[in-house]
Amino acid sequence: SRKIEDVVKPLNSLRLRPTRQKTKNAVANILANGEVCLEFVKTKHGVEKVTDVMRISGDGQRIVVYHPGGGGCKVTKSATPIPEGGADAFYSFSSLPEKLWKKYIYAARF
């Protein structure tokens, strides 16, 4: 079976400065602590809402995935925080399910 290691190397944000960049379908952030945060955006009734969030540690080894409550939240000037109820899932780089590889690769390219 395929492994994520065969497709992409763990990202590393060590020398990157904090930034926030919006694209058509996502907002990509490098946070002050080195974490990479991808906020996936969908437009509903003309309003952009963050529906999925993936946070990746600066060394690329720890991944947190969560969905903001209430069908998404508005895009703001800072990364969407983890909901009070906690994240939906935690993964290590090598245990990341294949359905999330595409999002991880997107973060690594950013």
C-alpha positions in Angstrom: 0.0 0.0 0.0 1.1 3.6 -0.7 2.5 5.7 2.1 2.4 9.5 2.3 6.3 9.4 2.5 6.2 8.1 -1.1 4.3 11.2 -2.3 5.6 14.2 -0.2 8.2 15.0 2.4 7.1 16.5 5.7 6.8 20.2 5.4 9.2 22.5 7.4 8.3 26.1 8.1 11.4 26.8 10.2 12.8 29.8 8.2 9.4 31.1 7.0 7.9 34.3 8.4 4.3 34.5 9.6 2.0 35.3 6.7 -1.7 34.9 5.5 -2.6 34.3 1.9 -6.0 33.9 0.4 -6.7 31.8 -2.7 -10.0 30.9 -4.3 -10.7 27.9 -2.1 -8.5 28.4 1.0 -6.7 30.7 3.3 -3.2 29.6 4.0 -1.4 30.9 7.2 2.0 30.5 8.7 1.5 31.4 12.3 4.1 33.0 14.6 4.8 29.7 16.3 5.6 28.1 12.9 2.4 26.2 12.6 0.9 26.0 9.1 -2.9 26.5 9.1 -5.1 25.9 6.1 -8.7 27.1 6.2 -10.8 25.7 3.4 -13.5 28.1 2.3 -16.9 27.5 0.6 -19.3 30.2 -0.4 -22.9 29.8 0.8 -25.6 32.3 -0.1 -22.9 34.8 -1.2 -21.0 34.5 2.2 -17.5 32.9 2.4 -17.3 30.5 5.3 -14.5 28.4 6.6 -15.8 24.8 6.6 -12.6 22.7 7.3 -9.3 23.5 9.0 -6.0 21.7 8.9 -3.2 22.7 11.2 0.3 21.3 10.7 3.2 21.6 13.2 6.2 23.5 11.9 8.1 20.3 11.5 5.3 18.8 9.5 4.9 15.8 11.9 1.7 16.6 13.8 -1.6 17.3 12.0 -4.9 18.5 13.6 -8.2 18.6 11.7 -11.4 20.3 12.7 -14.6 21.8 11.5 -15.8 25.1 12.9 -19.3 24.7 14.4 -22.6 25.8 12.9 -21.9 24.9 9.3 -18.7 27.0 9.2 -17.6 30.4 10.3 -16.8 33.7 8.6 -13.3 34.3 7.2 -11.5 36.7 9.6 -8.1 38.3 9.7 -6.6 35.5 11.8 -6.6 31.7 11.7 -9.8 29.9 12.8 -9.3 28.7 16.4 -9.9 25.1 17.5 -13.5 24.8 18.7 -14.1 24.7 22.5 -15.2 21.1 22.1 -11.8 20.2 20.7 -10.5 19.1 17.4 -12.1 16.3 15.3 -8.9 14.4 14.8 -5.2 14.3 15.5 -2.7 12.5 13.2 1.1 12.0 12.8 2.6 12.5 9.4 2.9 8.8 8.8 -0.7 8.0 10.0 -2.4 10.7 7.9 -5.3 9.1 6.0 -5.0 9.1 2.2 -8.1 11.2 1.8 -6.2 14.1 3.6 -3.0 13.8 1.6 -4.1 16.3 -1.1 -4.6 19.0 1.6 -1.3 18.2 3.2 0.5 18.5 -0.2 -1.3 21.8 -0.7 0.1 23.1 2.6 3.6 21.8 1.8 3.6 23.6 -1.6 2.5 26.8 0.1 
